[in-house]
Amino acid sequence: MQHPTATQIVLHDLMGKEQHRQAVLPQHNNSLNLVHLPRGIFLLSYWHQGQQLQHEKLLKKSKR
């Protein structure tokens, strides 16, 4: 996961419940360990200094 200025990523389920939050380094390839989450659709948001920069849908297909 990469965004040029994001310092944090937040993952919500479709009910709006926060499932994961992680600090990231801008302009680096960052990875997410989502093995603890069930299959489904999640909303991934990129944040910097309290402002949402971008969001996208993430589909997790299996428990791996």
PEHU-V469497 format. One record per pair of residues at least 24 apart in sequence whose ideal C-beta (glycine too) atoms are under 8 Angstrom apart, sorted by sequence separation. I is the first residue (numbers start at 0). J is the second residue. D is the distance in whole Angstrom. If there is no record, write none. Layout:
i:I j:J d:D
i:I j:J d:D
//
This chain:
i:38 j:62 d:7
i:1 j:26 d:7
i:37 j:62 d:7
i:1 j:27 d:7
i:10 j:36 d:8
i:13 j:39 d:7
i:33 j:59 d:6
i:1 j:28 d:6
i:12 j:39 d:7
i:13 j:40 d:6
i:0 j:28 d:8
i:1 j:29 d:7
i:12 j:40 d:8
i:13 j:41 d:8
i:34 j:62 d:7
i:0 j:29 d:5
i:12 j:41 d:6
i:13 j:42 d:7
i:34 j:63 d:7
i:0 j:30 d:7
i:11 j:41 d:6
i:12 j:42 d:8
i:0 j:31 d:6
i:10 j:41 d:5
i:11 j:42 d:5
i:10 j:42 d:7
i:10 j:43 d:5
i:11 j:44 d:7
i:9 j:43 d:8
i:10 j:44 d:8
i:8 j:43 d:6
i:9 j:44 d:5
i:8 j:44 d:7
i:8 j:45 d:6
i:9 j:46 d:6
i:7 j:45 d:8
i:8 j:46 d:7
i:7 j:46 d:4
i:5 j:45 d:4
i:6 j:46 d:7
i:7 j:47 d:7
i:5 j:46 d:6
i:6 j:47 d:5
i:5 j:47 d:5
i:6 j:48 d:7
i:0 j:43 d:8
i:2 j:45 d:4
i:4 j:47 d:5
i:5 j:52 d:6
i:10 j:57 d:7
i:4 j:52 d:6
i:5 j:53 d:8
i:2 j:52 d:6
i:2 j:53 d:6
//
